[in-house]
């Protein structure tokens, strides 16, 4: 159980928590929500003990392990699979000790290895990596072969594999695609220990958690139920609070009216003074500070004749290697299209082709003569000039506009006067995203291409983006892991898969079920590949090595079983007063037998794989 009791903490004199409390029982899945800047990440650091509380206490069960993704995996030569396996430090230490342990300690080590399912660890690690988008071949590659965003996935895989008692995740879907985000939702819902996740992903907060911890006005409030339940409950509370506020304002106005009329009339002076004191004593009822729905204001584009984009048997790729081919697509100005498909299939490549940032390698693409395209991708946040203010950016891009117009544009994207004159390098991720969206729409584009636009945006900002896109009269092409955004904005789905782009005729929920389904039978091998390739020599060597490891485990456990059996056969074990000792050794014998059964099953499985590879 995690107990947060009466905590207080301030940053540079600004209080983030004032006598805040919450209790999270073991095994609960909790979403931590609140406006950007209220202190959610700071709370994680306080729980981990990285920051010292100014007051109150945070307590956890003794020896509870806390895990989280604090930074990406370094670009080492260690494979992804071995990197994830190394995250379970207890398993690594026990495996090392099992090589040298003697006597009773061998049994203890092997028993503990069986308890933590050490022999199936590789399969579990591989399953997690696969769920986060890594193929079997990629799992054997070194971390240095992957970019920072992909290494963040490895870091996430490592902490999930280590299975801490308290898992703290801070915006974990920001570096995942839709498929990875859906897999993570399912995984967290089944996770056997306590989870607290900071997220603005409504889908994750609805499907993966059972409670919402709300941080507002320096207080913590725990709501039971998913995010939608929380939103309804809180809205009802705010409505009650608003009604109370109106009643009190009316009561205050009535009392003040009496005071104003009679405070200087001798016969009523005492009554007037009494009412004046009553007004002073009245507790002010204030609604919690609401984040105003900071709307995005997209400029209205001119209407063009359809189609605005048309491709005929087009292909696109890099370095003369096509990623997508046979693209025959049509986009009209009233289209709202979501691009679906696993990471690496070509969604971003298609976006760049449609945006004119990549030329077709074959076929033909035609665009309306007056077509203007707005393009937003995550990497564009890095293209902002950190030493310039948002106003400087607009002065450079729109030099002929008046300063008042610049400020009006910025206000339309939720960047107030203070942010307008702040250097971009000091702005938050959400503020940078707003500026990039503003720049993408400066010229009133007829088509908006948005690649993961919601990263760094808080819940209110995401809802504002939904409203803006719904009102926008141009075409929208969306790539996003936010199912809530896709479901409200997109009315057409394109599936990018196996080098092709085809319409997905079902809805997003059907796509989600398809991704999470694990009972779809695999096609017979002959149907997939009529001429199966013989496994490479390195693969066979790896399988032989696995067989030897399994065989060694079986031998060790068999030796241990014989020693324990001999010990249990000793009549002295059952002498009077030794019943407790006999019970302990019988339990160890049962544990070793269970471990031996598992080891033999893994050995047989490894032998079958090797025989199939060598056939």
C-alpha positions in Angstrom: 0.0 0.0 0.0 1.3 3.5 -1.0 0.4 6.1 1.7 0.8 9.8 0.9 0.1 11.6 4.1 -0.2 15.4 4.6 2.7 16.2 2.1 3.9 19.7 1.3 6.4 20.7 -1.3 7.3 23.9 -3.2 9.5 24.7 -6.2 11.2 28.1 -6.2 8.6 29.4 -3.7 5.7 28.1 -5.7 3.7 25.4 -3.7 2.9 22.3 -5.7 1.5 20.3 -2.7 -0.1 21.7 0.5 -1.1 19.0 3.1 -2.1 16.6 0.3 -3.0 13.0 1.1 -3.9 9.8 -0.8 -3.9 6.1 -0.2 -3.4 3.6 -3.1 -3.9 -0.1 -2.2 -1.7 -2.8 -3.5 -2.4 -4.0 -7.0 -4.4 -0.9 -8.0 -4.0 0.6 -11.5 -4.2 4.4 -11.1 -4.1 7.2 -13.7 -2.5 10.4 -12.4 -4.0 13.4 -14.1 -3.8 17.2 -13.8 -2.9 20.2 -15.8 0.6 20.6 -17.1 2.9 22.2 -14.5 0.8 21.1 -11.5 3.5 18.7 -10.2 2.7 15.2 -11.5 6.3 14.3 -12.4 7.5 16.0 -9.2 5.2 13.6 -7.2 6.9 10.6 -8.9 10.3 12.0 -7.8 9.0 12.4 -4.3 7.7 8.8 -4.2 11.1 7.6 -5.4 12.9 9.6 -2.8 14.8 11.8 -5.3 13.4 14.9 -3.6 13.0 15.7 0.1 9.5 16.5 1.4 9.0 19.8 3.2 6.3 18.2 5.3 4.3 14.9 5.6 5.3 11.4 4.7 5.2 8.9 1.8 5.4 5.3 2.9 5.6 2.0 1.1 5.9 -1.6 2.2 9.4 -2.7 3.3 11.5 -3.9 0.4 9.0 -2.7 -2.2 10.7 -2.2 -5.5 9.9 1.0 -7.4 10.4 1.0 -11.2 10.0 3.6 -13.9 11.5 4.8 -17.2 13.7 7.6 -16.2 16.0 7.8 -19.3 16.6 5.9 -22.5 18.9 2.9 -22.9 22.4 3.9 -23.9 23.5 3.0 -27.4 25.7 0.0 -26.4 26.6 -3.2 -28.3 24.4 -5.3 -26.1 21.4 -6.8 -27.9 17.9 -5.6 -27.1 16.9 -8.9 -25.6 20.0 -9.1 -23.3 19.4 -5.5 -22.3 15.9 -6.3 -21.2 16.9 -9.6 -19.4 19.6 -7.7 -17.5 16.9 -5.5 -16.0 15.9 -8.4 -13.6 19.0 -8.0 -11.4 17.9 -10.7 -9.0 17.7 -13.3 -11.8 21.1 -12.2 -13.1 22.7 -12.5 -9.7 21.1 -15.9 -9.0 22.2 -17.3 -12.4 25.8 -16.2 -11.7 25.7 -17.7 -8.2 24.2 -21.0 -9.4 27.5 -21.6 -11.2 29.5 -21.7 -8.0 27.0 -22.4 -5.2 27.4 -25.5 -3.1 25.4 -27.7 -0.7 22.1 -26.4 0.6 22.7 -23.0 -1.1 22.3 -24.7 -4.5 18.8 -25.8 -3.6 17.9 -22.4 -2.3 19.2 -20.7 -5.5 17.5 -23.1 -7.8 14.2 -22.9 -5.8 14.3 -19.1 -6.0 15.0 -19.3 -9.8 12.0 -21.5 -10.1 9.9 -19.1 -8.1 10.7 -16.1 -10.3 10.2 -18.2 -13.4 13.8 -17.6 -14.5 13.8 -20.4 -17.1 11.0 -18.7 -19.1 12.5 -15.2 -18.7 13.8 -15.0 -22.3 10.4 -15.9 -23.7 8.7 -13.2 -21.5 11.3 -10.6 -22.5 10.9 -11.4 -26.2 7.1 -11.2 -25.9 7.3 -7.7 -24.3 9.7 -6.4 -27.0 7.5 -7.8 -29.7 4.5 -6.1 -28.2 6.4 -2.8 -28.3 7.1 -3.2 -32.0 10.4 -5.1 -32.2 10.7 -8.1 -34.6 12.5 -11.3 -33.6 15.5 -10.2 -35.7 15.6 -6.7 -34.2 15.7 -8.2 -30.7 19.0 -9.7 -31.5 20.5 -6.4 -32.8 22.6 -4.1 -30.6 21.0 -1.1 -28.9 23.3 1.2 -30.9 21.5 0.3 -34.1 18.3 2.2 -32.9 17.4 5.8 -32.5 16.6 7.5 -29.2 12.8 7.0 -29.6 13.2 3.3 -30.2 15.7 3.0 -27.3 13.0 4.6 -25.0 10.9 1.6 -26.0 13.7 -0.7 -24.9 13.8 1.1 -21.6 10.1 0.6 -21.2 10.4 -3.1 -22.0 13.1 -3.4 -19.4 11.1 -1.9 -16.6 8.0 -4.0 -17.5 10.1 -7.2 -17.6 11.6 -6.4 -14.1 8.0 -6.3 -12.8 8.5 -3.8 -9.8 6.0 -3.8 -7.0 5.2 -0.1 -7.8 5.4 0.8 -11.5 5.6 4.6 -12.2 5.1 5.5 -15.9 5.3 9.1 -17.1 3.5 9.5 -20.5 4.6 6.1 -21.7 2.7 6.3 -25.0 4.5 9.5 -26.2 7.1 7.3 -27.9 4.8 4.5 -29.0 2.7 4.1 -32.2 -1.0 3.2 -32.0 -0.3 -0.5 -32.1 2.3 -0.2 -29.2 -0.1 1.9 -27.2 -2.9 -0.6 -27.5 -0.6 -3.4 -26.5 0.6 -1.4 -23.5 -3.0 -0.8 -22.4 -3.7 -4.5 -22.4 -0.4 -5.3 -20.6 -1.0 -2.8 -17.8 -4.5 -4.0 -17.3 -3.1 -7.5 -16.5 0.0 -6.3 -14.6 0.1 -8.1 -11.2 1.3 -5.2 -9.1 0.5 -1.5 -8.4 0.7 0.9 -11.4 0.6 4.7 -11.4 0.6 6.2 -14.9 0.8 9.9 -15.9 -1.1 10.1 -19.2 -3.2 12.4 -21.3 -4.2 9.4 -23.4 -8.0 9.0 -22.8 -8.1 5.5 -24.2 -5.4 4.2 -21.9 -7.0 5.9 -18.9 -10.3 4.3 -19.8 -9.1 0.7 -20.4 -5.9 0.2 -18.4 -6.7 1.8 -15.0 -9.4 1.4 -12.4 -9.0 4.7 -10.5 -7.9 8.3 -11.2 -5.7 10.3 -8.9 -6.4 14.0 -9.6 -3.9 16.7 -8.8 -5.5 20.1 -8.6 -5.2 23.1 -6.3 -2.2 21.5 -4.6 -4.4 18.6 -3.4 -4.8 14.9 -4.4 -8.2 13.4 -4.8 -8.7 9.7 -5.7 -11.7 8.8 -7.8 -12.7 5.2 -8.4 -13.4 4.2 -12.0 -11.8 5.0 -15.3 -11.3 8.5 -16.8 -14.8 8.8 -18.2 -16.3 8.0 -14.8 -13.9 10.5 -13.2 -14.9 13.2 -15.7 -18.7 12.7 -15.0 -18.2 12.6 -11.3 -16.1 15.7 -11.3 -18.5 17.6 -13.6 -21.3 16.8 -11.2 -19.2 18.1 -8.2 -18.4 21.3 -10.1 -22.1 21.8 -11.0 -22.9 21.5 -7.3 -20.1 23.9 -6.4 -21.3 26.3 -9.0 -24.8 26.2 -7.7 -23.6 26.8 -4.1 -21.5 29.7 -5.4 -24.5 31.3 -7.1 -26.6 30.9 -3.9 -24.0 32.4 -1.8 -23.5 35.4 -4.2 -27.3 36.0 -4.1 -27.2 35.8 -0.2 -24.2 38.2 -0.1 -25.9 40.6 -2.4 -29.1 40.6 -0.4 -27.2 41.3 2.9 -25.1 44.0 1.2 -28.2 45.7 -0.1 -29.6 45.9 3.5 -26.3 47.3 4.7 -26.1 49.9 2.0 -29.6 51.0 2.7 -29.6 51.2 6.5 -26.0 51.4 7.9 -26.4 55.1 8.5 -30.0 55.0 9.8 -30.0 55.0 13.6 -32.9 52.7 14.0 -31.3 50.1 11.7 -27.6 50.7 12.4 -27.2 47.7 14.7 -28.9 45.3 12.3 -26.8 46.7 9.4 -23.6 46.2 11.4 -24.7 42.7 12.2 -25.2 41.9 8.6 -21.9 43.4 7.7 -20.1 41.1 10.1 -22.1 38.2 8.6 -20.8 39.1 5.2 -17.3 39.2 6.5 -17.7 35.8 8.1 -19.1 34.1 5.0 -16.6 31.6 3.7 -16.0 32.2 0.0 -16.9 29.2 -2.1 -14.6 28.9 -5.0 -14.7 26.4 -7.8 -11.3 24.6 -8.4 -9.1 26.4 -10.9 -10.3 25.1 -14.3 -8.0 25.0 -17.2 -9.9 27.0 -19.7 -10.5 25.2 -23.0 -7.6 26.9 -24.8 -9.0 26.7 -28.3 -6.9 26.2 -31.4 -8.0 28.7 -34.1 -7.3 27.2 -37.6 -7.7 29.8 -40.4 -10.4 29.0 -43.0 -9.0 27.7 -46.3 -10.5 28.5 -49.7 -12.4 25.7 -51.3 -10.8 23.8 -54.2 -12.3 21.6 -56.8 -11.9 17.8 -56.0 -9.8 15.9 -55.9 -7.1 18.0 -54.2 -4.6 15.1 -54.4 -4.6 12.1 -56.7 -2.0 9.3 -57.0 -1.8 6.7 -59.8 0.3 3.6 -59.3 2.8 5.8 -57.4 5.7 4.4 -55.4 7.8 6.1 -52.8 10.9 5.3 -50.7 14.5 6.2 -50.0 17.8 5.5 -51.8 16.1 3.9 -54.8 14.4 1.4 -52.4 10.6 1.7 -52.5 8.8 1.5 -49.1 5.3 1.8 -50.6 4.2 1.0 -54.1 1.1 0.7 -56.4 -0.5 3.7 -54.6 -3.7 4.7 -56.3 -5.3 7.1 -53.9 -7.7 10.1 -53.9 -8.1 12.8 -51.4 -10.9 15.4 -51.4 -11.0 18.5 -49.3 -13.7 17.2 -47.0 -11.8 14.0 -46.2 -10.8 13.0 -42.6 -8.4 10.1 -43.0 -6.5 8.2 -40.3 -3.4 6.2 -41.3 -3.2 2.8 -39.5 -0.3 0.4 -39.4 2.6 -0.8 -37.3 5.6 1.4 -36.9 8.0 1.0 -39.8 5.3 0.1 -42.3 5.5 3.5 -44.0 2.9 5.9 -42.5 5.4 8.7 -42.1 6.7 8.0 -45.6 3.2 8.3 -47.1 2.7 11.5 -45.1 5.9 13.0 -46.6 4.8 12.0 -50.1 1.4 13.7 -49.7 3.1 16.7 -48.2 5.5 17.1 -51.1 8.5 16.4 -49.0 9.3 13.2 -50.9 9.0 12.8 -54.7 7.4 9.7 -56.1 9.9 7.1 -57.4 7.4 5.9 -60.0 3.8 6.4 -61.1 2.2 9.8 -60.9 0.9 12.2 -58.2 -1.2 15.3 -59.1 -2.2 18.1 -56.8 -4.7 20.9 -57.2 -2.9 24.0 -58.6 -3.7 26.2 -55.6 -3.3 23.5 -53.0 -1.6 24.6 -49.7 -0.5 21.9 -47.3 0.2 22.2 -43.6 2.5 19.6 -42.2 3.2 18.8 -38.5 5.5 16.1 -37.3 7.2 15.6 -33.9 10.7 16.3 -35.3 9.5 19.8 -36.2 9.6 20.8 -32.5 13.4 20.4 -32.8 13.4 22.8 -35.8 12.1 25.7 -33.7 14.8 28.2 -32.9 15.3 28.0 -29.1 16.9 31.4 -28.8 13.9 33.1 -30.5 10.5 33.9 -28.9 7.2 32.9 -30.6 6.8 36.5 -31.6 10.3 36.4 -33.3 9.2 33.3 -35.2 6.1 35.1 -36.6 8.0 38.3 -37.4 10.4 36.2 -39.5 7.7 34.1 -41.2 5.2 37.0 -41.6 7.3 40.1 -41.8 4.6 42.3 -43.3 2.0 41.7 -40.6 1.5 44.1 -37.7 2.6 43.0 -34.2 -1.0 43.1 -33.0 -1.8 40.4 -35.7 1.1 38.3 -34.5 -0.1 38.4 -30.9 -3.7 37.6 -32.0 -2.4 34.5 -33.9 -0.5 33.3 -30.9 -3.5 33.9 -28.6 -5.6 31.8 -31.0 -3.3 28.9 -30.2 -3.3 29.4 -26.4 0.0 31.2 -26.2 -0.7 34.2 -24.0 1.3 37.4 -23.7 3.8 35.9 -21.3 4.6 32.9 -23.5 4.7 35.1 -26.7 7.8 36.9 -25.4 9.5 33.8 -23.8 12.4 32.2 -25.5 11.3 28.9 -27.1 14.0 27.0 -25.3 12.2 27.8 -22.0 8.7 26.8 -23.2 7.1 23.6 -22.2 6.6 20.7 -24.6 2.9 21.5 -25.0 3.6 25.2 -25.7 6.2 24.2 -28.4 3.7 21.9 -29.9 1.1 24.7 -30.1 3.7 27.0 -31.8 4.5 24.3 -34.3 0.8 23.8 -35.1 0.4 27.5 -35.5 3.3 27.6 -38.0 1.9 24.6 -39.9 -1.4 26.4 -40.4 -0.2 30.0 -41.0 -1.1 30.0 -44.7 -4.6 28.6 -44.3 -3.8 25.2 -45.8 -6.4 23.2 -47.7 -5.0 20.0 -46.3 -3.5 19.3 -42.8 -1.1 16.4 -42.3 -0.6 15.7 -38.6 1.9 13.1 -37.5 1.4 12.5 -33.7 0.1 16.0 -32.9 -1.1 15.2 -29.4 2.3 14.3 -27.8 3.0 16.9 -25.1 -0.6 18.2 -25.2 -2.6 17.9 -22.0 -6.2 16.6 -21.8 -7.9 20.0 -22.3 -5.6 20.8 -25.2 -6.4 17.5 -26.9 -10.1 18.2 -26.6 -9.5 21.7 -28.0 -7.7 20.1 -31.0 -10.6 17.8 -31.6 -13.0 20.8 -31.7 -10.7 22.7 -34.1 -10.2 19.8 -36.4 -14.0 19.1 -36.4 -14.6 22.8 -37.4 -11.8 22.9 -39.9 -13.1 22.8 -43.6 -9.9 21.4 -45.1 -8.7 17.8 -45.5 -7.1 16.1 -42.5 -4.5 13.2 -42.7 -3.9 11.9 -39.2 -1.2 9.6 -37.7 -1.8 9.2 -33.9 -1.6 6.7 -31.1 -4.6 8.6 -29.5 -7.6 6.4 -30.2 -9.9 9.0 -28.7 -8.7 11.7 -31.2 -8.9 9.3 -34.1 -12.4 8.1 -33.3 -13.8 11.7 -33.0 -12.0 13.2 -36.1 -11.4 10.5 -38.7 -14.2 9.1 -40.9 -12.0 7.1 -43.2 -9.3 4.6 -42.3 -6.3 3.6 -44.5 -4.2 0.6 -43.5 -0.5 0.9 -44.4 0.8 -2.6 -44.5 3.2 -4.8 -46.5 4.2 -2.0 -48.9 0.5 -1.1 -49.8 -2.1 1.4 -48.7 -5.7 0.0 -48.6 -9.0 1.1 -47.1 -9.8 -0.5 -43.8 -13.6 -1.0 -44.0 -14.3 -1.7 -40.4 -14.1 0.7 -37.4 -11.3 1.5 -35.0 -12.6 -0.8 -32.3 -12.5 -3.7 -34.8 -8.9 -2.7 -35.6 -8.1 -2.7 -31.9 -9.6 -6.2 -31.5 -7.6 -7.4 -34.5 -4.3 -6.2 -33.0 -5.0 -7.6 -29.6 -6.4 -10.9 -30.8 -4.0 -13.8 -30.0 -6.2 -16.7 -31.1 -6.1 -16.1 -34.9 -4.6 -19.3 -36.3 -1.4 -18.9 -38.3 -1.5 -19.9 -41.9 0.2 -23.2 -42.7 3.8 -22.7 -43.5 3.4 -24.0 -47.0 0.8 -21.3 -47.7 3.1 -18.6 -46.4 6.3 -19.8 -48.1 6.2 -22.6 -50.6 10.0 -22.8 -50.5 11.0 -22.4 -46.9 14.5 -21.1 -46.4 16.9 -23.2 -44.4 17.8 -21.5 -41.1 21.1 -19.8 -41.1 24.1 -21.4 -39.5 24.1 -18.8 -36.7 20.5 -19.6 -35.8 21.3 -23.3 -35.6 24.3 -22.6 -33.4 22.1 -20.5 -31.1 19.5 -23.2 -30.9 22.2 -25.8 -30.0 23.5 -23.5 -27.3 20.0 -23.2 -25.9 19.7 -27.0 -25.8 23.0 -27.3 -23.9 21.9 -24.7 -21.4 18.6 -26.5 -20.8 20.3 -29.8 -20.5 22.7 -28.3 -17.9 19.8 -27.0 -15.9 18.1 -30.4 -15.9 21.3 -32.1 -14.8 21.8 -29.7 -11.9 18.3 -30.0 -10.7 18.5 -33.8 -11.0 21.6 -33.9 -8.9 19.8 -31.7 -6.4 16.8 -34.0 -6.4 19.0 -37.0 -5.6 20.7 -35.2 -2.7 17.4 -34.1 -1.2 15.9 -37.6 -1.7 18.9 -39.1 0.2 18.5 -36.6 2.9 14.8 -37.3 3.2 15.5 -41.1 3.3 17.6 -40.7 6.5 15.6 -42.1 9.5 17.3 -39.5 11.7 15.4 -36.8 9.9 12.2 -38.1 11.5 13.3 -38.4 15.1 11.3 -36.8 17.8 11.7 -33.0 17.8 12.8 -32.8 14.2 9.3 -32.7 12.6 9.7 -29.1 11.6 13.1 -29.7 9.9 11.6 -32.6 7.9 8.8 -30.4 6.7 11.3 -27.8 5.5 13.2 -30.4 3.5 10.1 -31.9 2.1 9.0 -28.5 0.9 12.4 -27.9 -0.8 12.1 -31.3 -2.5 8.7 -30.4 -3.9 10.1 -27.0 -5.1 13.0 -28.7 -6.8 10.7 -31.2 -8.5 8.5 -28.4 -9.8 11.6 -26.7 -11.2 12.8 -29.9 -12.7 9.5 -30.4 -14.5 9.7 -26.9 -16.0 13.3 -27.4 -17.0 12.6 -30.7 -18.7 9.7 -29.1 -20.6 11.9 -26.2 -21.8 14.6 -28.8 -22.8 12.2 -30.8 -24.9 10.9 -27.6 -26.5 14.5 -26.5 -27.4 15.2 -29.9 -28.8 12.1 -29.8 -31.0 13.1 -26.3 -32.4 16.6 -27.6 -33.1 15.3 -30.8 -34.8 13.0 -28.7 -37.0 15.8 -26.3 -37.9 18.2 -29.1 -38.9 15.5 -31.1 -40.8 
